[in-house]
């Protein structure tokens, strides 16, 4: 199991994502699985580093990664409470010109992962994603 701690996080999304992808658990997955995990983690990391904390705040992000017959990645941050799973799905049949901005990343995350859970515990957002491994 890998435990990663990042603080501060503003402007460091690429470095955080790189560290997650280089963890032994993720880097030992097949390429197809790594690409799916990357898409999901990039969405989560970008949202946390961009929106979880007020401007000028030294926020943190903790990431725990486990692997057996599936990969489980748990993200914890102390930012404002936000459950991304409560967001409505975008209308993917609507033309690009008429669509509202936002929501597509969470929609893809939910479609590509086998399980996505959110809770708010001990003043922390806890978002857990799971992907079954072939």
C-alpha positions as a Markdown table, in Angstrom:
| # | Residue | x | y | z |
|---|---|---|---|---|
| 1 | Unk | 0.0 | 0.0 | 0.0 |
| 2 | Unk | 1.3 | 3.5 | -0.9 |
| 3 | Unk | 0.4 | 6.5 | 1.2 |
| 4 | Unk | 1.2 | 9.9 | -0.4 |
| 5 | Unk | 0.9 | 13.3 | 1.2 |
| 6 | Unk | 1.0 | 16.6 | -0.7 |
| 7 | Unk | 1.1 | 20.0 | 0.8 |
| 8 | Unk | 0.8 | 22.7 | -0.6 |
| 9 | Unk | -1.2 | 21.6 | -3.7 |
| 10 | Unk | -1.9 | 24.8 | -5.6 |
| 11 | Unk | -0.4 | 24.6 | -9.0 |
| 12 | Unk | 1.1 | 21.1 | -8.4 |
| 13 | Unk | -1.6 | 18.9 | -10.2 |
| 14 | Unk | 0.9 | 17.5 | -12.7 |
| 15 | Unk | 3.4 | 16.5 | -10.0 |
| 16 | Unk | 0.7 | 14.9 | -7.9 |
| 17 | Unk | -0.7 | 12.9 | -10.8 |
| 18 | Unk | 2.8 | 11.8 | -11.7 |
| 19 | Unk | 3.5 | 10.5 | -8.2 |
| 20 | Unk | 0.2 | 8.6 | -8.2 |
| 21 | Unk | 1.0 | 7.0 | -11.6 |
| 22 | Unk | 4.5 | 6.1 | -10.5 |
| 23 | Unk | 3.3 | 4.3 | -7.4 |
| 24 | Unk | 4.1 | 0.6 | -7.5 |
| 25 | Unk | 0.4 | -0.3 | -7.4 |
| 26 | Unk | -0.5 | 1.8 | -10.5 |
| 27 | Unk | 2.7 | 1.4 | -12.5 |
| 28 | Unk | 2.4 | -2.4 | -12.3 |
| 29 | Unk | -1.0 | -2.4 | -14.0 |
| 30 | Unk | -1.5 | -3.1 | -17.7 |
| 31 | Unk | -1.4 | 0.0 | -20.0 |
| 32 | Unk | -5.2 | -0.1 | -20.6 |
| 33 | Unk | -5.8 | 0.0 | -16.9 |
| 34 | Unk | -3.2 | 2.7 | -16.3 |
| 35 | Unk | -4.9 | 5.0 | -18.9 |
| 36 | Unk | -8.3 | 4.5 | -17.3 |
| 37 | Unk | -6.8 | 5.2 | -13.8 |
| 38 | Unk | -5.0 | 8.2 | -15.2 |
| 39 | Unk | -8.2 | 9.7 | -16.6 |
| 40 | Unk | -10.0 | 9.3 | -13.2 |
| 41 | Unk | -7.1 | 10.5 | -11.1 |
| 42 | Unk | -6.5 | 13.5 | -13.3 |
| 43 | Unk | -10.1 | 14.6 | -12.9 |
| 44 | Unk | -10.0 | 14.3 | -9.2 |
| 45 | Unk | -6.6 | 15.9 | -8.7 |
| 46 | Unk | -7.5 | 18.8 | -11.0 |
| 47 | Unk | -10.7 | 19.4 | -9.1 |
| 48 | Unk | -9.1 | 19.3 | -5.7 |
| 49 | Unk | -6.1 | 21.5 | -6.6 |
| 50 | Unk | -8.3 | 24.0 | -8.4 |
| 51 | Unk | -11.5 | 24.3 | -6.3 |
| 52 | Unk | -11.2 | 22.6 | -2.9 |
| 53 | Unk | -9.4 | 25.4 | -1.0 |
| 54 | Unk | -9.7 | 29.2 | -1.0 |
| 55 | Unk | -7.1 | 31.3 | -2.9 |
| 56 | Unk | -3.9 | 31.6 | -0.8 |
| 57 | Unk | -4.6 | 28.5 | 1.3 |
| 58 | Unk | -2.0 | 25.8 | 1.8 |
| 59 | Unk | -4.3 | 22.9 | 1.2 |
| 60 | Unk | -3.4 | 19.3 | 1.3 |
| 61 | Unk | -4.3 | 16.1 | -0.5 |
| 62 | Unk | -3.7 | 12.6 | 0.9 |
| 63 | Unk | -3.8 | 9.6 | -1.4 |
| 64 | Unk | -3.8 | 6.0 | -0.4 |
| 65 | Unk | -3.4 | 3.3 | -3.1 |
| 66 | Unk | -4.1 | -0.4 | -2.6 |
| 67 | Unk | -3.9 | -3.3 | -5.1 |
| 68 | Unk | -5.0 | -6.9 | -5.2 |
| 69 | Unk | -7.4 | -8.1 | -7.8 |
| 70 | Unk | -8.5 | -4.5 | -8.1 |
| 71 | Unk | -6.9 | -1.1 | -7.6 |
| 72 | Unk | -8.4 | 1.2 | -4.9 |
| 73 | Unk | -7.4 | 4.8 | -4.6 |
| 74 | Unk | -8.7 | 7.0 | -1.8 |
| 75 | Unk | -8.3 | 10.8 | -2.0 |
| 76 | Unk | -8.7 | 12.9 | 1.2 |
| 77 | Unk | -8.6 | 16.6 | 1.4 |
| 78 | Unk | -9.6 | 19.2 | 4.0 |
| 79 | Unk | -11.2 | 21.6 | 1.5 |
| 80 | Unk | -14.8 | 22.7 | 1.5 |
| 81 | Unk | -17.3 | 19.8 | 1.6 |
| 82 | Unk | -18.1 | 18.8 | -2.0 |
| 83 | Unk | -19.7 | 15.6 | -3.2 |
| 84 | Unk | -19.0 | 15.3 | -6.9 |
| 85 | Unk | -21.4 | 12.3 | -7.1 |
| 86 | Unk | -24.4 | 14.6 | -6.4 |
| 87 | Unk | -23.8 | 16.5 | -9.7 |
| 88 | Unk | -26.2 | 15.7 | -12.4 |
| 89 | Unk | -24.9 | 14.0 | -15.6 |
| 90 | Unk | -24.3 | 16.2 | -18.6 |
| 91 | Unk | -26.6 | 15.9 | -21.5 |
| 92 | Unk | -24.3 | 14.1 | -23.9 |
| 93 | Unk | -26.8 | 14.2 | -26.7 |
| 94 | Unk | -26.9 | 18.0 | -26.7 |
| 95 | Unk | -24.7 | 19.9 | -29.1 |
| 96 | Unk | -21.4 | 21.3 | -27.8 |
| 97 | Unk | -22.6 | 24.9 | -28.3 |
| 98 | Unk | -25.6 | 24.4 | -25.9 |
| 99 | Unk | -23.9 | 22.3 | -23.2 |
| 100 | Unk | -23.2 | 23.7 | -19.8 |
| 101 | Unk | -19.5 | 23.8 | -18.9 |
| 102 | Unk | -18.4 | 21.2 | -16.3 |
| 103 | Unk | -19.5 | 17.8 | -15.2 |
| 104 | Unk | -18.1 | 15.8 | -18.1 |
| 105 | Unk | -15.0 | 14.7 | -16.1 |
| 106 | Unk | -17.1 | 13.3 | -13.2 |
| 107 | Unk | -19.4 | 11.6 | -15.7 |
| 108 | Unk | -16.5 | 9.8 | -17.4 |
| 109 | Unk | -15.0 | 8.9 | -14.0 |
| 110 | Unk | -18.3 | 7.2 | -13.0 |
| 111 | Unk | -18.5 | 5.4 | -16.3 |
| 112 | Unk | -14.9 | 4.1 | -16.3 |
| 113 | Unk | -14.5 | 3.1 | -12.7 |
| 114 | Unk | -16.2 | 0.0 | -11.2 |
| 115 | Unk | -17.0 | 1.8 | -8.0 |
| 116 | Unk | -16.9 | 5.5 | -6.9 |
| 117 | Unk | -17.8 | 6.5 | -3.3 |
| 118 | Unk | -17.8 | 9.8 | -1.5 |
| 119 | Unk | -18.1 | 10.5 | 2.2 |
| 120 | Unk | -17.3 | 13.5 | 4.5 |
| 121 | Unk | -15.4 | 12.2 | 7.6 |
| 122 | Unk | -13.5 | 14.1 | 10.2 |
| 123 | Unk | -13.8 | 17.4 | 8.3 |
| 124 | Unk | -12.4 | 15.8 | 5.2 |
| 125 | Unk | -13.7 | 15.0 | 1.7 |
| 126 | Unk | -13.1 | 11.3 | 1.1 |
| 127 | Unk | -13.4 | 10.1 | -2.5 |
| 128 | Unk | -12.6 | 6.5 | -3.2 |
| 129 | Unk | -12.4 | 4.9 | -6.7 |
| 130 | Unk | -12.1 | 1.2 | -7.6 |
| 131 | Unk | -11.1 | -0.5 | -10.8 |
| 132 | Unk | -11.3 | -4.3 | -11.2 |
| 133 | Unk | -8.1 | -5.6 | -12.7 |
| 134 | Unk | -8.3 | -8.2 | -15.5 |
